Amino acid sequence: MQNMNQPSDSVASTILDVFYETETQERKSKEKQASKRRLQARRAIEDYLENKRLREATEDYYLSE
């Protein structure tokens, strides 16, 4: 009876391994996408602030002439 359970235990273990691997890959993919979105947002904010600073500097230059 013990020998008959071994193949099913092996199959169950393999299935669990596959599910775990799939779950891990999905989590890593979501983390990577979230990281990319945060980086894009940070760059957009930096670009906005740089453009604002340049506009203000340009306005100050033209007003001082």
MOPAC internal coordinates of N, CA, C and O (Angstrom, degrees):
PM7 1SCF
backbone

  N    0.0000 0     0.00 0     0.00 0    0    0    0
  C    1.4398 1     0.00 0     0.00 0    1    0    0
  C    1.5324 1   110.93 1     0.00 0    2    1    0
  O    1.2310 1   120.35 1   143.81 1    3    2    1
  N    1.3009 1   116.94 1   -36.19 1    3    2    1
  C    1.4603 1   121.39 1   179.98 1    5    3    2
  C    1.5240 1   110.65 1   -63.70 1    6    5    3
  O    1.2310 1   120.20 1   139.76 1    7    6    5
  N    1.3352 1   117.22 1   -40.24 1    7    6    5
  C    1.4560 1   121.26 1  -179.05 1    9    7    6
  C    1.5182 1   111.86 1   -66.18 1   10    9    7
  O    1.2310 1   119.67 1   149.05 1   11   10    9
  N    1.3117 1   118.23 1   -30.95 1   11   10    9
  C    1.4605 1   121.22 1  -178.90 1   13   11   10
  C    1.5317 1   110.99 1   -72.20 1   14   13   11
  O    1.2310 1   119.67 1   152.03 1   15   14   13
  N    1.3112 1   118.23 1   -27.97 1   15   14   13
  C    1.4643 1   121.57 1   179.65 1   17   15   14
  C    1.5232 1   112.59 1   -79.98 1   18   17   15
  O    1.2310 1   120.19 1   158.87 1   19   18   17
  N    1.3052 1   117.24 1   -21.13 1   19   18   17
  C    1.4556 1   120.00 1  -177.15 1   21   19   18
  C    1.5257 1   112.97 1   -62.10 1   22   21   19
  O    1.2310 1   118.52 1   134.38 1   23   22   21
  N    1.3255 1   120.43 1   -45.62 1   23   22   21
  C    1.4690 1   118.66 1   178.53 1   25   23   22
  C    1.5290 1   112.16 1   -62.18 1   26   25   23
  O    1.2310 1   120.02 1   139.19 1   27   26   25
  N    1.3225 1   117.57 1   -40.81 1   27   26   25
  C    1.4616 1   119.05 1  -179.52 1   29   27   26
  C    1.5291 1   110.73 1   -68.53 1   30   29   27
  O    1.2310 1   120.40 1   145.46 1   31   30   29
  N    1.3325 1   116.85 1   -34.54 1   31   30   29
  C    1.4592 1   120.00 1   175.65 1   33   31   30
  C    1.5246 1   110.29 1   -64.94 1   34   33   31
  O    1.2310 1   120.89 1   140.50 1   35   34   33
  N    1.3101 1   115.91 1   -39.50 1   35   34   33
  C    1.4577 1   120.97 1   179.10 1   37   35   34
  C    1.5260 1   110.65 1   -65.30 1   38   37   35
  O    1.2310 1   120.58 1   136.98 1   39   38   37
  N    1.3254 1   116.49 1   -43.02 1   39   38   37
  C    1.4641 1   121.05 1   179.17 1   41   39   38
  C    1.5271 1   109.76 1   -64.94 1   42   41   39
  O    1.2310 1   120.59 1   135.05 1   43   42   41
  N    1.3178 1   116.48 1   -44.95 1   43   42   41
  C    1.4621 1   120.47 1   179.37 1   45   43   42
  C    1.5252 1   110.42 1   -61.43 1   46   45   43
  O    1.2310 1   120.53 1   138.59 1   47   46   45
  N    1.3057 1   116.59 1   -41.41 1   47   46   45
  C    1.4569 1   120.78 1   178.88 1   49   47   46
  C    1.5297 1   110.63 1   -63.93 1   50   49   47
  O    1.2310 1   120.62 1   137.94 1   51   50   49
  N    1.3180 1   116.41 1   -42.06 1   51   50   49
  C    1.4643 1   121.15 1   178.89 1   53   51   50
  C    1.5247 1   110.64 1   -63.69 1   54   53   51
  O    1.2310 1   120.52 1   136.80 1   55   54   53
  N    1.3124 1   116.61 1   -43.20 1   55   54   53
  C    1.4667 1   120.76 1   179.26 1   57   55   54
  C    1.5249 1   110.37 1   -62.76 1   58   57   55
  O    1.2310 1   120.53 1   136.27 1   59   58   57
  N    1.3190 1   116.60 1   -43.73 1   59   58   57
  C    1.4624 1   120.05 1   178.26 1   61   59   58
  C    1.5263 1   111.27 1   -62.79 1   62   61   59
  O    1.2310 1   120.48 1   140.43 1   63   62   61
  N    1.3205 1   116.69 1   -39.57 1   63   62   61
  C    1.4631 1   120.61 1   177.69 1   65   63   62
  C    1.5273 1   110.93 1   -61.82 1   66   65   63
  O    1.2310 1   120.72 1   137.41 1   67   66   65
  N    1.3314 1   116.23 1   -42.59 1   67   66   65
  C    1.4668 1   120.78 1   179.65 1   69   67   66
  C    1.5319 1   110.10 1   -63.69 1   70   69   67
  O    1.2310 1   120.18 1   133.66 1   71   70   69
  N    1.3180 1   117.27 1   -46.34 1   71   70   69
  C    1.4623 1   120.74 1   178.90 1   73   71   70
  C    1.5258 1   111.17 1   -61.49 1   74   73   71
  O    1.2310 1   120.62 1   137.61 1   75   74   73
  N    1.3154 1   116.42 1   -42.39 1   75   74   73
  C    1.4621 1   120.47 1   179.81 1   77   75   74
  C    1.5248 1   110.53 1   -62.87 1   78   77   75
  O    1.2310 1   120.60 1   135.17 1   79   78   77
  N    1.3206 1   116.46 1   -44.83 1   79   78   77
  C    1.4628 1   121.11 1  -179.98 1   81   79   78
  C    1.5278 1   110.62 1   -62.69 1   82   81   79
  O    1.2310 1   120.43 1   137.56 1   83   82   81
  N    1.3191 1   116.79 1   -42.44 1   83   82   81
  C    1.4632 1   121.08 1   178.41 1   85   83   82
  C    1.5230 1   110.54 1   -62.35 1   86   85   83
  O    1.2310 1   120.64 1   134.73 1   87   86   85
  N    1.3095 1   116.39 1   -45.27 1   87   86   85
  C    1.4667 1   121.58 1   178.96 1   89   87   86
  C    1.5265 1   110.74 1   -61.15 1   90   89   87
  O    1.2310 1   120.37 1   137.17 1   91   90   89
  N    1.3043 1   116.91 1   -42.83 1   91   90   89
  C    1.4619 1   121.66 1   179.87 1   93   91   90
  C    1.5243 1   110.92 1   -64.10 1   94   93   91
  O    1.2310 1   120.26 1   136.44 1   95   94   93
  N    1.3212 1   117.11 1   -43.56 1   95   94   93
  C    1.4606 1   120.98 1   179.34 1   97   95   94
  C    1.5263 1   111.09 1   -64.03 1   98   97   95
  O    1.2310 1   120.20 1   138.37 1   99   98   97
  N    1.3226 1   117.22 1   -41.63 1   99   98   97
  C    1.4641 1   120.72 1   178.58 1  101   99   98
  C    1.5246 1   110.82 1   -62.81 1  102  101   99
  O    1.2310 1   120.30 1   136.78 1  103  102  101
  N    1.3180 1   117.02 1   -43.22 1  103  102  101
  C    1.4611 1   121.29 1  -179.79 1  105  103  102
  C    1.5282 1   110.43 1   -62.97 1  106  105  103
  O    1.2310 1   120.51 1   135.79 1  107  106  105
  N    1.3290 1   116.63 1   -44.21 1  107  106  105
  C    1.4609 1   120.22 1   179.34 1  109  107  106
  C    1.5213 1   110.92 1   -63.69 1  110  109  107
  O    1.2310 1   120.69 1   139.97 1  111  110  109
  N    1.3254 1   116.29 1   -40.03 1  111  110  109
  C    1.4579 1   120.81 1   178.94 1  113  111  110
  C    1.5269 1   110.94 1   -63.36 1  114  113  111
  O    1.2310 1   120.26 1   136.22 1  115  114  113
  N    1.3222 1   117.11 1   -43.78 1  115  114  113
  C    1.4689 1   120.92 1   178.82 1  117  115  114
  C    1.5184 1   111.14 1   -64.74 1  118  117  115
  O    1.2310 1   120.43 1   139.67 1  119  118  117
  N    1.3298 1   116.78 1   -40.33 1  119  118  117
  C    1.4643 1   120.57 1   178.37 1  121  119  118
  C    1.5253 1   110.64 1   -63.62 1  122  121  119
  O    1.2310 1   120.45 1   139.56 1  123  122  121
  N    1.3267 1   116.75 1   -40.44 1  123  122  121
  C    1.4563 1   121.09 1   179.86 1  125  123  122
  C    1.5260 1   110.67 1   -65.80 1  126  125  123
  O    1.2310 1   120.38 1   137.46 1  127  126  125
  N    1.3329 1   116.88 1   -42.54 1  127  126  125
  C    1.4631 1   120.64 1   178.17 1  129  127  126
  C    1.5240 1   110.95 1   -63.90 1  130  129  127
  O    1.2310 1   120.26 1   137.70 1  131  130  129
  N    1.3213 1   117.10 1   -42.30 1  131  130  129
  C    1.4627 1   120.98 1   178.97 1  133  131  130
  C    1.5273 1   110.37 1   -63.54 1  134  133  131
  O    1.2310 1   120.54 1   140.58 1  135  134  133
  N    1.3087 1   116.58 1   -39.42 1  135  134  133
  C    1.4576 1   121.15 1   178.74 1  137  135  134
  C    1.5295 1   110.48 1   -63.84 1  138  137  135
  O    1.2310 1   120.43 1   138.26 1  139  138  137
  N    1.3250 1   116.78 1   -41.74 1  139  138  137
  C    1.4658 1   120.80 1   178.04 1  141  139  138
  C    1.5242 1   110.89 1   -63.45 1  142  141  139
  O    1.2310 1   120.40 1   138.19 1  143  142  141
  N    1.3374 1   116.83 1   -41.81 1  143  142  141
  C    1.4704 1   120.23 1   179.18 1  145  143  142
  C    1.5290 1   111.08 1   -63.72 1  146  145  143
  O    1.2310 1   120.48 1   137.96 1  147  146  145
  N    1.3215 1   116.69 1   -42.04 1  147  146  145
  C    1.4700 1   119.81 1   178.38 1  149  147  146
  C    1.5278 1   111.15 1   -63.09 1  150  149  147
  O    1.2310 1   120.49 1   138.85 1  151  150  149
  N    1.3254 1   116.67 1   -41.15 1  151  150  149
  C    1.4579 1   120.84 1   179.10 1  153  151  150
  C    1.5289 1   110.47 1   -64.22 1  154  153  151
  O    1.2310 1   120.10 1   136.42 1  155  154  153
  N    1.3323 1   117.41 1   -43.58 1  155  154  153
  C    1.4623 1   120.86 1   178.07 1  157  155  154
  C    1.5218 1   110.90 1   -61.69 1  158  157  155
  O    1.2310 1   120.38 1   137.74 1  159  158  157
  N    1.3158 1   116.87 1   -42.26 1  159  158  157
  C    1.4635 1   120.80 1   179.38 1  161  159  158
  C    1.5222 1   110.40 1   -64.23 1  162  161  159
  O    1.2310 1   120.31 1   135.80 1  163  162  161
  N    1.3129 1   117.02 1   -44.20 1  163  162  161
  C    1.4649 1   120.65 1   179.89 1  165  163  162
  C    1.5251 1   110.45 1   -62.44 1  166  165  163
  O    1.2310 1   120.14 1   137.57 1  167  166  165
  N    1.3327 1   117.33 1   -42.43 1  167  166  165
  C    1.4653 1   120.36 1   179.10 1  169  167  166
  C    1.5229 1   111.16 1   -65.74 1  170  169  167
  O    1.2310 1   120.37 1   141.14 1  171  170  169
  N    1.3227 1   116.90 1   -38.86 1  171  170  169
  C    1.4638 1   120.30 1   178.18 1  173  171  170
  C    1.5235 1   110.52 1   -63.14 1  174  173  171
  O    1.2310 1   120.13 1   137.95 1  175  174  173
  N    1.3098 1   117.36 1   -42.05 1  175  174  173
  C    1.4706 1   121.17 1   178.26 1  177  175  174
  C    1.5202 1   110.15 1   -64.40 1  178  177  175
  O    1.2310 1   120.30 1   135.76 1  179  178  177
  N    1.3233 1   117.03 1   -44.24 1  179  178  177
  C    1.4620 1   120.47 1   178.83 1  181  179  178
  C    1.5244 1   110.98 1   -61.84 1  182  181  179
  O    1.2310 1   120.09 1   137.80 1  183  182  181
  N    1.3407 1   117.43 1   -42.20 1  183  182  181
  C    1.4680 1   121.09 1   177.85 1  185  183  182
  C    1.5219 1   110.88 1   -62.36 1  186  185  183
  O    1.2310 1   120.66 1   136.37 1  187  186  185
  N    1.3179 1   116.34 1   -43.63 1  187  186  185
  C    1.4613 1   120.67 1   179.63 1  189  187  186
  C    1.5282 1   110.60 1   -60.84 1  190  189  187
  O    1.2310 1   120.58 1   131.87 1  191  190  189
  N    1.3180 1   116.50 1   -48.13 1  191  190  189
  C    1.4643 1   120.14 1  -178.85 1  193  191  190
  C    1.5287 1   111.76 1   -64.69 1  194  193  191
  O    1.2310 1   120.23 1   142.34 1  195  194  193
  N    1.3208 1   117.17 1   -37.66 1  195  194  193
  C    1.4634 1   120.70 1   177.99 1  197  195  194
  C    1.5268 1   110.34 1   -65.72 1  198  197  195
  O    1.2310 1   120.11 1   135.99 1  199  198  197
  N    1.3332 1   117.39 1   -44.01 1  199  198  197
  C    1.4659 1   120.63 1   177.91 1  201  199  198
  C    1.5234 1   111.06 1   -63.27 1  202  201  199
  O    1.2310 1   120.48 1   140.11 1  203  202  201
  N    1.3073 1   116.69 1   -39.89 1  203  202  201
  C    1.4657 1   121.07 1   178.18 1  205  203  202
  C    1.5266 1   110.28 1   -62.78 1  206  205  203
  O    1.2310 1   120.75 1   134.97 1  207  206  205
  N    1.3225 1   116.18 1   -45.03 1  207  206  205
  C    1.4580 1   120.49 1   179.10 1  209  207  206
  C    1.5284 1   110.87 1   -61.73 1  210  209  207
  O    1.2310 1   120.45 1   137.63 1  211  210  209
  N    1.3308 1   116.75 1   -42.37 1  211  210  209
  C    1.4654 1   120.49 1   179.63 1  213  211  210
  C    1.5266 1   111.41 1   -66.56 1  214  213  211
  O    1.2310 1   120.11 1   139.66 1  215  214  213
  N    1.3392 1   117.39 1   -40.34 1  215  214  213
  C    1.4722 1   120.62 1   177.19 1  217  215  214
  C    1.5243 1   110.51 1   -60.44 1  218  217  215
  O    1.2310 1   120.99 1   134.24 1  219  218  217
  N    1.3277 1   115.71 1   -45.76 1  219  218  217
  C    1.4633 1   119.90 1  -179.58 1  221  219  218
  C    1.5247 1   110.99 1   -64.52 1  222  221  219
  O    1.2310 1   120.18 1   139.68 1  223  222  221
  N    1.3161 1   117.27 1   -40.32 1  223  222  221
  C    1.4632 1   120.68 1   179.00 1  225  223  222
  C    1.5236 1   110.15 1   -65.66 1  226  225  223
  O    1.2310 1   120.36 1   140.31 1  227  226  225
  N    1.3262 1   116.92 1   -39.69 1  227  226  225
  C    1.4587 1   121.38 1   179.05 1  229  227  226
  C    1.5225 1   110.34 1   -66.56 1  230  229  227
  O    1.2310 1   120.16 1   136.84 1  231  230  229
  N    1.3231 1   117.29 1   -43.16 1  231  230  229
  C    1.4631 1   120.90 1   178.45 1  233  231  230
  C    1.5212 1   110.24 1   -62.19 1  234  233  231
  O    1.2310 1   120.29 1   136.93 1  235  234  233
  N    1.3115 1   117.04 1   -43.07 1  235  234  233
  C    1.4644 1   120.63 1   178.46 1  237  235  234
  C    1.5260 1   110.89 1   -61.92 1  238  237  235
  O    1.2310 1   120.32 1   141.94 1  239  238  237
  N    1.3216 1   117.00 1   -38.06 1  239  238  237
  C    1.4615 1   121.35 1  -179.79 1  241  239  238
  C    1.5221 1   110.19 1   -65.25 1  242  241  239
  O    1.2310 1   120.35 1   132.44 1  243  242  241
  N    1.3356 1   116.93 1   -47.56 1  243  242  241
  C    1.4583 1   120.19 1  -178.40 1  245  243  242
  C    1.5241 1   111.81 1   -68.89 1  246  245  243
  O    1.2310 1   120.01 1   146.33 1  247  246  245
  N    1.3113 1   117.59 1   -33.67 1  247  246  245
  C    1.4611 1   120.39 1   179.76 1  249  247  246
  C    1.5233 1   112.11 1   -73.19 1  250  249  247
  O    1.2310 1   120.35 1   152.30 1  251  250  249
  N    1.3280 1   116.94 1   -27.70 1  251  250  249
  C    1.4625 1   119.97 1  -177.97 1  253  251  250
  C    1.5214 1   112.31 1   -81.06 1  254  253  251
  O    1.2310 1   119.67 1   167.65 1  255  254  253
  N    1.3205 1   118.24 1   -12.35 1  255  254  253
  C    1.4730 1   120.21 1  -178.62 1  257  255  254
  C    1.4749 1   112.12 1   -79.86 1  258  257  255
  O    1.2310 1   120.10 1   180.00 1  259  258  257

